[in-house]
Amino acid sequence: MKKIAIVGTGSRAEMFYEEITKNRKDTHRIVGLCDQSETRMKFTNKRIEENGHPHVSMYGYLDFEKMIDETKPDTVIVVSTDRTHHDYIVRAMDKGCDVITEKPLTIDEKKARQIVDAQKRTGRDLRVTFNYRYAPNNTKIRELIMDGAIGDVFSVHFEWLLDTKHGADYYRRWHRNKHNSGGLLVHKSTHHFDLVNFWLGAEPENVFAFGELNFYGRHNAERRGMTEFTPRSHQSPIKNDHFALDLEGNETLKSLYLDAEADSGYIRDRSVFADDISIEDTMGVIVKYNTNAILTYSLNSYMPWEGFNVNFNGSKGRIEYKVVEASYVNAGGDRDDEGAVKNKEITVFPMFDAPYSVKVEMKKGGHGGGDRVMLDEIFGKPFDDRFKRAAGLKDGVMSIMTGICANKSIASGMPQSLNLKDIL
């Protein structure tokens, strides 16, 4: 029986504890929960016990090492605030535990180096849960490129759109502060940069970027003529607010956040038009890879629809790839909605032949059934994966360093080198 401890019991923990308590009872057991909020841990324990799993010991965030000493987990799952990932990862490894961490691995280069040093020092295993790799449509792109459908890929144009439901949510939460999240170029784009690394089988080398806060924030709202502002959605007097979040009307949001405000100090539904937002909402990045491929990337978080467009240009043709995703709010609905594909189009344009469409079978579950494949790989028996979707330390470092260097470029106005050999 493999023993698991979970650090952080917010919305990101649900995928893991639901999998273990529903589908892995014979092979895995959760032995410890660690969080700053006892209210959140009690709610998580309630969910866990509803699945027939024994009550789990709870520890405050200052008692992390005590939890490991007393419960002796084999693996620690880290789903806490991004800025704390490195601390729990390093301490877990030093205590002899393997680690599974939610993306991003961490938020800056110094913290990344601490994790790399700890892994070298301890030899423990670390997995980063890049579930987008496992989505059948994204795996199909990897397959087409691996099999030479367009030859050597020379350039990629990647446009990601977050709508005003999902996108706005990053400006309500702790993510709005770059100190906590590294900004969207680290927290969110880590998925996208990892996908490009995965698709191309390449390593990023140099980055240049621009970024601005153009839509969210009070000064932008006032420029558009807004005159009514409120610190948060709960009990707000503003009517018909498109950016309000109803914590009271959703059991999970209420239990994890509204009811936990007293012992966590965390406000989940803050105004997206506040003065203290320190992350960008409009970003453009250029990346050069060790294969000489060039990526042009953009992320905008105030769009009328959610999804992405990717175009691949190669020595034997071009792939055009468009996906429209279902929008969602973390912990605000059915988890299967996360990354759910509403529409997808993959078209291959061979250099000298007729273009053709590529069909992909999607399955039930988050990310078109990709979450199920990833969870089977993490908690089940190892299987031979031609596409090498399991992501480890190097993958986690490469994806975040692209975003970290993009942040440095925005701040300095200069291109940045990732220096991966020096870090890894």
C-alpha positions in Angstrom: 0.0 0.0 0.0 1.5 3.3 -1.1 1.1 6.2 1.4 0.3 9.7 0.1 0.3 13.1 1.8 -1.2 16.1 0.1 -0.1 19.7 0.7 -2.7 22.2 -0.2 -6.4 21.3 -0.1 -7.8 24.0 -2.5 -9.4 23.2 -5.8 -6.3 21.6 -7.4 -6.2 18.8 -4.7 -9.6 17.4 -5.8 -8.4 15.5 -8.9 -5.8 13.6 -6.8 -7.8 12.8 -3.7 -10.9 11.8 -5.8 -8.7 9.4 -7.9 -7.1 7.8 -4.9 -10.3 7.4 -2.8 -12.5 6.3 -5.6 -10.2 4.2 -7.9 -7.0 3.3 -6.0 -8.3 2.1 -2.6 -6.5 -1.2 -2.9 -3.1 0.3 -3.7 -3.0 3.8 -2.2 -4.0 5.5 1.0 -4.0 9.2 1.9 -2.3 9.6 5.3 -1.9 13.3 5.7 -3.4 16.7 4.7 -1.5 19.9 5.2 -3.0 23.4 4.7 -3.1 26.8 6.4 -6.9 26.4 6.7 -8.5 23.8 9.0 -11.8 24.6 7.5 -10.6 23.5 4.0 -9.0 20.4 5.4 -12.2 19.4 7.2 -14.2 19.9 3.9 -11.6 17.8 2.0 -11.8 15.1 4.7 -15.6 15.1 4.4 -15.3 14.4 0.6 -12.7 11.8 1.3 -14.8 9.9 3.8 -17.9 10.1 1.5 -15.8 7.9 -0.9 -15.3 5.3 1.8 -11.7 6.3 2.8 -10.7 6.6 6.4 -10.5 10.0 8.1 -7.1 11.6 7.3 -4.8 13.3 9.8 -4.7 17.1 9.4 -1.7 19.3 9.9 -1.2 23.1 9.7 1.2 24.4 7.2 3.8 25.0 9.8 3.7 21.3 10.7 4.7 20.0 7.3 7.7 18.1 8.5 5.8 16.8 11.5 3.3 15.3 9.2 6.0 13.5 7.2 7.6 12.2 10.4 4.4 11.0 11.9 2.6 9.6 8.7 5.7 8.5 6.7 4.3 9.0 3.2 6.0 7.5 0.2 4.9 10.4 -2.0 3.9 14.0 -1.3 1.5 15.7 -3.7 2.1 19.5 -3.8 -0.9 21.5 -4.8 -0.3 24.7 -2.8 0.2 28.3 -3.9 2.8 28.4 -6.7 5.4 30.4 -4.7 5.5 27.7 -2.0 6.0 24.7 -4.3 9.8 24.7 -4.1 9.7 24.8 -0.3 7.5 21.7 0.0 9.2 19.9 -2.8 12.7 20.3 -1.4 11.7 19.4 2.2 9.8 16.4 1.0 12.7 15.1 -1.0 15.1 15.7 1.9 12.7 13.7 4.1 13.0 10.7 1.6 9.7 11.2 -0.3 9.0 11.2 -4.0 7.0 14.2 -5.2 4.1 14.8 -7.6 3.6 18.5 -8.2 0.9 20.6 -9.9 2.3 23.0 -12.5 4.1 25.3 -12.5 7.1 23.6 -10.9 8.0 26.9 -9.3 8.0 30.6 -10.2 11.6 31.9 -10.4 15.1 30.7 -11.3 16.4 30.7 -7.7 13.6 28.4 -6.6 14.1 26.2 -9.6 17.8 25.7 -8.8 16.9 24.7 -5.2 14.6 22.0 -6.5 17.2 20.7 -9.0 19.9 20.7 -6.2 17.5 18.7 -3.9 16.7 16.2 -6.6 20.5 15.6 -7.3 21.2 15.5 -3.6 18.4 13.0 -2.7 17.8 11.0 -6.0 14.1 11.2 -5.3 11.5 11.1 -8.2 9.6 14.2 -9.2 6.6 14.3 -11.6 5.0 17.5 -13.0 1.3 17.0 -13.9 1.2 18.4 -17.5 -2.2 17.0 -18.3 -2.5 18.9 -21.6 0.1 16.5 -23.0 -2.4 13.6 -22.5 -5.4 15.3 -24.2 -6.0 13.1 -27.3 -5.9 16.1 -29.7 -2.6 17.3 -28.4 -1.1 13.8 -28.5 -2.2 13.6 -32.1 -0.2 16.7 -32.9 2.9 15.0 -31.3 2.2 11.9 -33.4 1.9 13.8 -36.7 5.2 15.7 -36.1 7.0 12.6 -34.9 5.9 10.7 -38.0 7.1 13.4 -40.3 3.8 14.7 -41.6 5.4 18.1 -42.3 9.1 17.2 -42.0 11.3 19.4 -39.8 9.3 22.1 -38.0 10.9 25.5 -38.6 8.3 27.8 -37.0 5.2 27.7 -34.7 2.6 30.4 -34.2 0.7 29.7 -31.0 -2.2 31.9 -29.9 -4.0 31.2 -26.6 -7.3 32.8 -25.7 -8.7 33.0 -22.2 -12.3 34.3 -22.0 -13.9 36.7 -19.5 -15.1 33.8 -17.4 -12.0 31.7 -17.0 -9.5 34.4 -17.8 -11.0 36.8 -15.3 -10.6 34.3 -12.6 -6.8 34.7 -12.5 -7.4 38.4 -11.5 -9.7 37.5 -8.6 -7.4 35.0 -7.0 -3.8 35.0 -5.5 -2.6 34.6 -9.1 -3.1 38.4 -9.6 0.1 39.0 -7.6 3.2 38.1 -9.5 5.0 37.3 -6.2 2.6 34.4 -5.8 2.3 33.1 -9.3 5.1 34.4 -11.5 2.3 35.9 -13.7 0.4 34.1 -16.4 3.6 33.6 -18.4 4.7 31.2 -15.7 1.5 30.0 -14.1 -0.6 29.5 -17.2 1.8 29.5 -20.1 3.9 26.7 -18.5 1.3 24.4 -20.1 1.7 26.0 -23.5 5.5 26.2 -23.5 5.6 22.6 -22.3 3.3 21.6 -25.2 5.7 23.2 -27.7 8.7 21.4 -26.1 6.7 18.2 -26.2 5.4 18.6 -29.8 8.8 19.5 -31.2 11.0 17.4 -29.0 13.1 20.5 -28.6 14.7 22.7 -25.9 14.1 26.4 -25.6 17.3 28.6 -25.7 16.5 32.3 -26.0 13.4 34.4 -25.3 12.2 37.9 -26.0 8.8 39.2 -24.8 6.4 42.1 -24.3 3.5 42.3 -21.8 1.0 44.8 -20.5 -2.0 45.1 -18.2 -4.5 46.5 -20.7 -8.0 45.3 -19.6 -8.1 44.4 -15.9 -7.2 46.8 -13.1 -9.1 49.9 -12.0 -7.2 52.4 -14.3 -8.2 50.4 -17.4 -11.8 50.1 -16.3 -12.1 53.8 -15.6 -10.6 54.5 -19.0 -13.5 52.5 -20.5 -16.0 54.5 -18.6 -16.7 52.3 -15.5 -17.7 54.2 -12.4 -18.8 51.6 -9.9 -16.3 49.5 -8.1 -16.4 47.1 -5.1 -13.6 45.3 -3.3 -15.2 41.8 -3.9 -18.2 40.1 -5.3 -19.8 38.8 -2.1 -22.5 41.1 -0.9 -21.6 43.6 -3.6 -24.2 46.3 -4.4 -23.3 46.3 -8.1 -26.1 44.8 -10.2 -25.5 42.7 -13.4 -21.8 42.5 -12.9 -20.3 40.2 -15.6 -17.2 39.7 -13.5 -18.8 38.8 -10.2 -18.3 35.3 -8.7 -21.1 33.8 -6.6 -19.3 32.0 -3.8 -22.6 31.6 -1.8 -24.3 29.7 -4.6 -21.8 27.0 -5.1 -21.2 24.4 -2.4 -17.6 23.8 -3.2 -16.6 27.4 -3.6 -18.4 28.3 -0.4 -16.9 25.4 1.6 -13.3 25.9 0.3 -13.2 29.6 0.3 -16.0 31.7 1.8 -16.3 29.5 4.9 -12.5 29.4 5.2 -11.9 33.1 5.2 -11.6 33.4 9.0 -8.7 30.9 9.3 -7.1 31.4 5.9 -7.3 35.2 5.4 -7.9 34.5 1.7 -10.5 36.3 -0.3 -11.4 34.2 -3.4 -13.8 36.7 -5.2 -11.8 39.9 -5.2 -12.6 42.5 -7.9 -10.8 42.1 -11.2 -10.7 45.9 -11.4 -8.6 46.6 -8.3 -5.4 48.7 -8.1 -3.1 46.0 -6.7 -3.0 43.6 -9.7 0.6 43.1 -10.7 0.4 40.6 -13.6 -0.2 41.2 -17.3 -3.2 40.3 -19.4 -1.7 40.9 -22.8 1.5 39.0 -23.7 3.6 38.3 -26.7 6.7 36.1 -26.7 9.3 34.9 -29.2 11.3 31.7 -28.4 14.3 30.2 -30.3 14.9 26.4 -29.8 18.0 24.2 -30.1 16.5 22.8 -33.3 16.5 26.3 -34.8 12.7 26.4 -34.7 11.1 29.7 -33.8 7.9 30.2 -31.7 5.7 33.3 -31.8 3.3 33.1 -28.9 0.5 35.3 -27.6 -1.8 35.1 -24.5 -4.8 37.3 -24.0 -7.1 36.8 -21.0 -10.2 38.9 -21.9 -11.4 37.2 -25.0 -15.0 36.4 -26.1 -14.2 32.7 -26.5 -11.8 30.2 -24.9 -9.3 28.1 -26.8 -6.2 28.3 -29.1 -4.9 28.4 -32.6 -1.5 26.8 -33.5 0.1 26.7 -36.9 3.2 24.6 -37.6 5.4 25.3 -40.6 7.8 22.6 -41.7 10.1 21.5 -44.6 7.3 19.3 -46.0 4.2 21.3 -45.3 2.0 22.9 -42.6 -0.4 21.9 -39.8 -3.3 24.2 -38.8 -4.8 23.4 -35.5 -7.7 25.1 -33.8 -9.5 24.2 -30.6 -12.5 25.8 -28.8 -12.6 24.9 -25.2 -15.4 25.0 -22.6 -14.9 27.8 -20.2 -14.9 27.1 -16.5 -14.1 28.5 -13.0 -11.8 26.4 -10.8 -13.9 24.6 -8.2 -17.0 26.3 -9.6 -18.5 23.4 -11.6 -17.9 19.9 -13.1 -14.2 19.0 -13.2 -14.8 17.3 -16.5 -15.3 20.8 -18.0 -11.7 21.6 -17.4 -10.0 21.7 -20.8 -13.1 20.2 -22.4 -13.1 20.5 -26.1 -16.2 22.0 -27.8 -14.7 22.0 -31.3 -11.4 21.0 -32.8 -9.9 21.2 -36.3 -6.6 19.7 -37.4 -5.7 20.1 -41.1 -2.4 19.0 -42.7 -1.3 20.8 -45.8 1.4 18.7 -47.5 3.9 20.7 -49.6 2.8 19.2 -53.0 -0.4 17.2 -52.2 -4.0 18.0 -51.3 -4.7 19.0 -47.7 -6.5 16.6 -45.4 -8.4 16.7 -42.1 -7.2 14.6 -39.1 -9.9 13.1 -36.9 -9.3 12.5 -33.2 -11.5 10.5 -30.9 -12.2 12.4 -27.6 -13.1 10.6 -24.4 -15.0 11.4 -21.3 -13.3 13.3 -18.5 -11.1 16.3 -18.1 -9.0 17.4 -21.1 -10.9 15.0 -23.4 -10.0 12.0 -21.3 -6.4 13.0 -21.0 -6.7 13.4 -17.2 -7.7 9.7 -17.0 -4.6 8.6 -19.0 -2.3 10.7 -16.8 -3.8 9.5 -13.6 -3.5 5.8 -14.7 0.1 6.5 -15.5 0.8 8.1 -12.1 -1.1 5.8 -9.9 -1.4 2.6 -12.0 1.1 0.2 -13.6 3.7 1.7 -15.8 3.0 1.3 -19.5 5.1 1.8 -22.6 4.3 5.2 -24.0 5.6 6.0 -27.5 4.9 9.7 -27.0 6.8 10.0 -23.7 4.1 12.1 -22.1 5.2 11.6 -18.5 6.9 14.9 -17.4 9.7 15.1 -15.0 12.1 17.7 -13.5 13.7 18.8 -16.8 10.4 19.3 -18.4 9.2 21.3 -15.5 12.3 23.5 -15.5 12.2 24.1 -19.3 8.6 25.2 -19.3 8.9 27.6 -16.4 12.3 29.1 -17.5 10.7 30.1 -20.8 8.1 32.1 -18.8 10.6 33.3 -16.2 12.9 34.6 -19.0 9.9 36.2 -20.7 9.2 38.1 -17.5 12.8 39.2 -17.3 12.6 40.4 -20.9 9.4 42.4 -20.3 11.1 44.1 -17.3 14.4 44.8 -19.1 13.4 45.2 -22.7 16.2 42.8 -23.6 16.3 39.2 -24.9 17.1 36.5 -22.4 19.0 33.2 -22.4 17.6 30.3 -20.5 21.0 28.8 -19.6 19.4 25.4 -19.1 22.8 23.6 -19.0 23.8 25.8 -16.1 20.6 25.2 -14.2 20.2 21.4 -14.9 
